[in-house]
Amino acid sequence: MKTPPAIIEKDATTEKTKFGVRIANTNSSAANILGMKEPKGVIIISVVQDSVALSAGLKQGDAILRFGDR
């Protein structure tokens, strides 16, 4: 399920751009929509054009719960 952009909190302390995606920590509203018991992971706020992330199919609103062994 795609997370509506309206529930993504914009907070300069939690937003980061890594690997061609701009991310923010998952908030309680996003967690609720995604069916999580508690907020975890990050939500993609935007994907950089012509990036590896775009080529991999990542989209705004996707949740990333695990990256490698983290």
N, C-alpha and C positions, 0 to 999 in steps of 0.2 A: 504494500500500500504506500503510495506517495504521500509524504508529509506536506501539508499545505504550508507555503512560505510564511503565512501570517503567524504561525505559532513558533517560528524560529526566532529566539531572542537574539538581538544584535548587541553584543557586549564586547567591546574592544579588548577586554582582558581574556576572553575565552575564544575569540575568533583567531584562526591561524590559516595561512595558506601553505599547503604541503602537497607535493606530488601532483600539482595541477588542479587541486580542489581547495576551496575555501570551506573551512569547517567550524563548527561551534559545538560545545558540549550539549548533549541531549537534555532538554528541559522536561519538566513534569507533564506539560501539555503534549509534547511530541511523544513521550513515553506512553501516555494514555492512548493516543490515536494508534500507535504501533502495537498496542496490546502488551506492553512491558509492565511488570509489577513495580519496577522502579526505574528511574532514568539511568541509562548506561550507554557507553559508546559516544559517538559523535554523529551529527547530522551534516550532510553536505549542503552548504549554502549556495555555492556556485562552482562551476567547472570551467577551467581555463580552456579557451579554444586551442585546438591543435596540440593538446597535451596527452600524455600517456593515459591519464584518467579518462579523458573523453574517448580515446581509442578503446579503452577497456569497457566502456558502456556505463560508466558512473554518471548519475544525473542528480540535479538539484532535488533535495528532499530524501535522498537515499540515506539510510542509517548504516554506519560502519560499526560493527560490534567487536570485531577482532581483526588485527593486522599482524600476521605472522603468529608468534607465540604470545602476543599481548592481547 
